[in-house]
Amino acid sequence: MFIRSRALASVAMATLVAGFAAPAWAETLQEALALAYRTNPTLLAQRASQRSLDETIVQARAGLRPRVDLSSTASYSRTDSKGGGSRDINGDGIPDLVTGGVSESNSGSASIGLSQSIYSGGRIGHGITVAEANILAGREGLRDVEQQVLTSVIQAYADVLRDMEILQVRQDNITVLQRQLDESSARFEVGEITRTDVAQSEARLAQSDADLANARAQLSVSRAAYAAVVGQAPSDLSALPALPGVPTDFDVALNVALAENPSVRAADYNLQAAEARVAAARAEYRPSARLTASYGGSSTLNNFDLADRTAFQASASVSVPLFTGGLNRSRVSQALEQANVAQINGEGRRRQVLQSVSNAYAQVISARAALQAGQEAVRAASVAAEGVRQEAQVGLRTTLDVLNQELELRSAQVALASARRNEYVAQAQLLASMGRLEGQDLDPTIDVYDARANYERVRNNGALPWDGVIEAFDRIAAPPVVPANDAEDAPIDQRLKSEIIRTAPDQ
């Protein structure tokens, strides 16, 4: 990974030094998305985090299975007693003569123990439910990160295209202004214009040189950002393709976002996990049953043989909590408040999604209008620039008129390049807000990462044939998972959505 990072930095530096030299092949947006989908560090790290989260289902289901422990002990004791004197050591009232000496003893033992939970009042079952809900929430978090990364790729790709177009505009402007300066100098030599006209041409050409340097610097910044998110420096990029599924109805966009946005769905799963934790906390009041068994032997270390003394013990125990000093009540109260937090966070997520969709949709409408205006501005400025140049040749326009019209044309071309980029990025952000900017949404041929596959692979690690029986028995008479009552919040959501639709910009 370190070597790859250094290689990426070397590519970026070479791009700066070589003056934006690019390979001869063209690169499409789909290729850039596919490369980032496979190699982006943020996305890879989130996938690894999700695989780590998948292990929690194994840990939760481990409570259904027996636990086997092997233990062994070895002990040695030595007693030194001083000689001389007498004392009653037999308890018969007659002093006994005590002589000094050393006594030693040793022993060793080994045993194997087995413990199997039979019933936990639902604690194990609800723990499994919590783990499954957390894993589902994690998958939505992975979807969210994936869409953020792909949005960054689209933005970086569009930025490079915009800056390449602006650089071309600046280079064309240099050519035109240099020609204008040559014409002004020639006309000054024959006395048609004054020195002031030549100075005006020189000033505009100098400013154009500065604009060209700024354009090159901005393109360098955009190329570096592209390399960071995609994993390679941009080559000769192809034109932006149309994004699939861009909505034309604001109400439809909101409905899709509330149903498919990953942050909203993750909040719903987090609420399910919190509700299951409440049930698990209430299960602490329920009795629990366990089977235990052990077998082992012991002997002296001198002639160690476990068969000297063997023992087998089996027991069944039932535990009923009667008093815990307020611990269980506090855990239930804590879990209820955590469920309350999860429910409130879910409402907050829905409001944020409504806001983000509204903002993105407004940006799409605004950028589309700016793009249409920019296209018309470039068309009109091109006609005007040509007309002014022709009128200047017959003395109807001054050199300053020509220079000003050229400046207006280049400004319109730069604004058009920015408007084209802004509309495309706004569409991508709208799709991301709706939850429809995943890899398969943008490229059906992409090799999609399946987060469910790892879950299915690890879920039954360590499974035993009676897992299902123990789980079913554990859920008998367990506290039910009670959904949070959100009936009062629904009308608020609907009113908020209706208000947003009412104030939405016209298409």
N, C-alpha and C positions, 0 to 999 in steps of 0.2 A: 504493500500500500504506500509506503514511504517512497519507493522507487517510482511508482506511478505518479505520485504527487510532484516529485521533482521533474519528471518528464513533462507533466502538464505545465509546470512553471516554465520549463525550457521552451515549450512550444509558444507560450504566450510572449516570452521575451523575444524569441526569434521573430514573432509577428511584428513586434514593435520596431525592431532594428531593421528588418528587411523591408519596411515600408509597405506593410499589408500584403505581402506576396501570398497568394493562395494557390492550392493545388488546382489542376486543370479540370477535375471532375466537378459535377454539380451535386449539391446536397439538398435534399428535400426536407420539409418540415417533418414528415413521417419518419425519415431516417434519424433526424435529430431526436425526436421523441422516443424512438425505439432504443437509441443508444443511452439516453438519460434514464429510461425505464430500467435498463439492465445494469447501469454502472453508477448512478448518482449516489454519493455517500449518504446523504440524508435519507433517501428512500431505502437503501440497503440496511441502514442502522435501524429504521423503523420496522423493517421486516424481521430483523434479528430480535428486536424487542418483542414483537408479536410471538415469535417462536418461543421466547422465554416465558411469555405469559401463558402459552399453551400448556406449559408444564404444571401450572397450578391445578389443572383438572386431574392430573395424575396424583398430585399431592392430596387433593380433596377425596378422591376415590380410594386412596390408600387406607382410609379409615374403615372401609368395608372388609379389609383383608386381615388375616391373622398376623401377629408379630411374633417372631421367633428370635430368642436371644440365647446365646451360649456364654456361660460364665464359668470362671475357674478361680480358685483361690489357693494360696500356699502360705502357711504360717510357721513361724519358728519362735520358740520362747526359751529363755534361759533364766534360771533363778540361782543366785548366789546367797548362801546363808553363812553367817559367822558362827564359829564354834565357841564352847565354854559357857558355863552357867546352866541354870535349870529353870524351867517354866512349865506351867501346866498346859500342855498342848492337847491332852485327851479330854479335858473337861471333867476329870474324876476327882479333882481336889488334891491329887498327889503330884508333886513336882516331878517332871521328867527331865532326864539329862539330855541336853541338846548338843550335838556335835556339828561342826561346820561341814559344808559340802556344796556341790553344784548339781542342780537338776535341769535337764533339758527335755524338750518335747517338740515335735513337729507334726504337721498334718497337711494334707492337700485334698481338694475336692473339685469336682467339675459337674456341671448340670446344664441341662437344656430346658428352656421354658417356652411355653406357647400361650399367647393371649389372643382371644377373639372377641370382638365386640358383637353382641347380638342385637342390642337395641340401645339407642342413644336418645330416644324421644324426638328424633328428627334433626338433631344437631348435624349429623353426618350428611343426611339427605339435603338439608338446606345449605350446607357448606358446598355441596356439589352444584346446587342451583346458583349460588353466588359465583362460583368459579366460571360456570358456563356463561353467565350474564357478563362478567368482566371480560371474558374472551371475545364475546360478540361486540362489546363496546370497543375493545382493542382493534378489532377488524375495521370498525368504522373510523377509528383514529388513523389506521393505516390508509384507508381510502382518502381521508382528509389530507394527509401528508402527500400521497400520490398526486392528488389534484393540485396541491400547492406547487409541487415540483414541476408538473407538466405546464402549469400556468407560467412559471418562471421560464421554462424553455420557450414557450410561445412568445413571451415578452422579449426575451433575449434575441430570439430569431428575428422578430419584427423590428427590434431596435437596430440590429445590424443592417437589415435591408433599408430602413429609413436613413441611417447615417451614410450608407453607401450611396444612396440616391442624392442626399444632400451634398456629399463630397463631389459627386459628378456635377451637380449644379454649380458648386463653387469653382470647379475646374473650367467648366464652360464659360462662366462669368469672367474668369481670368483671360481666356482666349478672346472673348468679345471686347473686353476693356483694353486689352493690348492692341487689338486692331483699331479700336477707337482712338487710342493714343497715337498710333502711327498716322492715322488719317488727320488727326488734329495737328500733329507736328508738320505734316506735309502742307496742310492748308495755311498754317502759320508762316511757313517759309515763303509762300506766294502772296501773303498778305491778306488772305480771305478772313482770317480770324485773329484774335489778339492772343497775347501771352496768357491772359487770364483763362481762356478756354483750354489751353494746353495744361495749365496748372490744375484745372478742375479734373481733367482726365487723369493726370498723374496721381492726384489725391484719391480718386475713386479706385484706381488700380492698386494703390498701397493698402487701402482698406480691404480690398478684395483679397490681397495676399494674407492679411491677418485673418479674414474669415475662412480662408482655405486652411490655414494652420489650425484654427479652432475646430474645423470640421474633421481634420485628420486626428486630432486629439480625442474628439468625441467618439469617432469610429474605433479608435484604439481601446477606449474604455468599454464600449459595447462588445467588442470582440473578446476582451478579457472576461467580461461577465458571462458571455456565451460559453467560453471554454470552461469556466468554473462550474456551470450548471449542467452542461452537456457532456463534458469530458474530453473534448477536442476543439481545436481552433476552427472557426467557420471557414468553409471553402467558398466556392462560387454558388451562393445560395439561390435556389429556385424561388419563383414567386409564391406568395402565400396562397394555399388552397382555401376553398370555402369551408368554414367550420360546420360540421353536421349538427342539426338539432337546435339551431338558434331560434328561440321562440319569437313569434310575432304578436303574441297576446300576453299582456302583463298578468292577467288573472291566472292563466295557465302556468306561467313561470312561478308564481307564488305557490300554487297548489303542488307543483312538482317539487319545489324546494322544501316545503313542509313535510313531504313524504319521503324524499330521497336524500336530502342534505346530510352528510355524514355526522356533522356535529349534533344535529337534532336526533338522529337515530342513536348515536352514542349516548346522549343524555337519557333517552328512553331506556336503554339497556342498563345504564348506571342506576336509574330509578328501580328497575327490576332487581338489581343486585342489592340495593339498599332495603327494599321490601323483604327480600329473602333473609337479610341479616336481622331484621326485626323478628321474623319467625324463628330464626336460629337462637336469638337471645331469649325468646319466650320458651324455647325448648329446654333451657337450663332448669326450668321448674319440673320437667318431666323426669320420671325414673329412668335409670339406665341399667342394662344387664350385660354381664361379661362372663365368659368362660376362660379359665386358666388351668394349665397343667404343667407339671415339671417332673423331670426324671434326672437322677444323678447319683453319684457315688463318691465316697471319700476313703482315704487311707493315709498311712504314715508315708512320709517322703522317703524313708530309708528303703522300704520295699513297696514302692507305689503300685497299687493295684486297685482300681476303682471297684472291682467286684467284691472287695472286702466288706464294704457296707454300702448298700444301694437303697434308694428310696424313690417312691413314685407318689405324686400328690396331684389331685385334680379337684377343682372347686368351681362352683357357679355362684356368682354374687349379683345381688340387686341392690342398687343404691338409689335412695330417694332423698333429695335435698329438702331439709326442714328449715334450716336457718343459715343464711350466708352473710349475715351482718349487713344486709342491704345491697350486696354485690349484684345479685341477679336483677333486682329492681332497677338499679342504676344502669346496668347494661341495656335493659329494655328501653329505658328513657333515652339513653344515648343513641341507640339504634333508631328510635322513632325520630329524634331530631335530625339524624343523618339522612333519613328518608325524606324529611321535610326539606332539608337542604337540596337533596337531589331533585325533588319536585320543583323547587323554586329555580334551580339552575336550568332545568328543562324549559321552564317558561322563559327564562332569560335567553336561552339559545334560540328558541323560536322567534323571539323578538329581534334578536341580532340577525337571524336569517332573513326575516322580512325586511329589515333595514338594508342588508347587503344586496338583496335582490332588487330592491327599489333603487338603490344607488347605482348598481350596475346597469339596470335597464335604462335609467335616465342618462347614464354615460353613453350607452349605445345610441340612443336617440340623438343626443347632442353631437356625438362624433359623426354620426351619419349625415346630419345637417351640415356640419362643418366640412365634411368630405365633398358633399354636393356643391357647397359654396366655393370650396377651394378649386374644384374642377372648372367651374364657371369663371372664377377669378383668373386662373392660368390661361384659359382660352381667350378671355377679353384682354389680358395683359400682353399676350403674344401678338394679338392683332394690333393693339395700340403701339407696341414697341416697333413693329415693322413699319407702321404708318409714320411714326415719329422719325425713324431713320430716313425714310424716303423724303419726308418733308424737309428734313435738315439738309439734304443734298441740294435742294433747290432754294435754300435760304429761308424757309418758312419757320424753321425751328432752330433753337440754339443748341450748342454742345451740351449745356446743362439740362435741357429738355430731354435729350437723348440719354444722358447718364441717369437722370431720375426715372425715366421709363424703364430702363434696364434694371435698375434697383428694384422697382416695383414688380417687375416680372420675376426676378430671382426670389424676392420675398414671397410671392404667391406660390412659386414652385416649392420652396422650403415648407411653407405652411401646408401645402397639399401632401407632401411626404409625411409630415407629422400627423395630419388628419387621417391619412390612410392607416398609419400604424395605430393611432388611438382607437379607431373604430374596431380594428381586429382584436386588440388587447381587451377592449371593453366587452366584446362578444365572448371572449374566452373567460373573462372574470364572471360574466353572467352565467355561463354554463357551469363554472366551478361553484358559484353560489347555489345553483340548483342541484348540484351533486351529479352532474353529467359531463365531467371532464376527465374520465378515467381512460386508461390506455386503450381498452377495447372500443370506447366511444369515438376516439380519434382515429384509430387504425385497427380495423377488424382482424388484420393479419398478425397483429402483435402477439408474441408469446406471453400470455397473461400469467402473472404470478398468482397461484391459488393458495390463499392463506388457510383454507379449510383442509387442504391435503396434509399439512403437517399436523394439524389437530387430530385428524382421523388416524394418523400414523402413531401418535404418542398416547392417545386417549386410553387405550387398553393395555398400556405397558404394566406388567405385573398383575394382570387380571387373573382371577380364579373363577372356576365354573359357578360358584355360588354367590358371586358379586350381586347379580340381579335379585336373588332371593333376599339377601341381607338388606339391600337398598329398599326393596318393596316393604319388607317387614319394618324397617326403620321409619318409614313414612306413615305407618299406621298410627293413628291417634296423635300424629305430630301437629303442632300449631300450623294452621293454614297460612299461606302467603296472601295477605290482604292488600289488594291494590290501593294506592293512595287515591283519595277522592278528589278528582280534578274537575268535577262537574261545574264548580263555581268559576274555574279559570277559563273554560271553553268559550263562554260568551265574550269574555274579555278579548281572547285571541281573535274571535270572529269580528268583533267591532274594530279591533286594531287593523286587521287585514282589510276590512271594508273601507276604513278611513285611508289607508295607504293606496288602495286602488282608486278611490275618489280623487286623491291628490296626485296621481301618477301623471307624468307628461304625456301629451298626445303623441301618437306614433308618427 
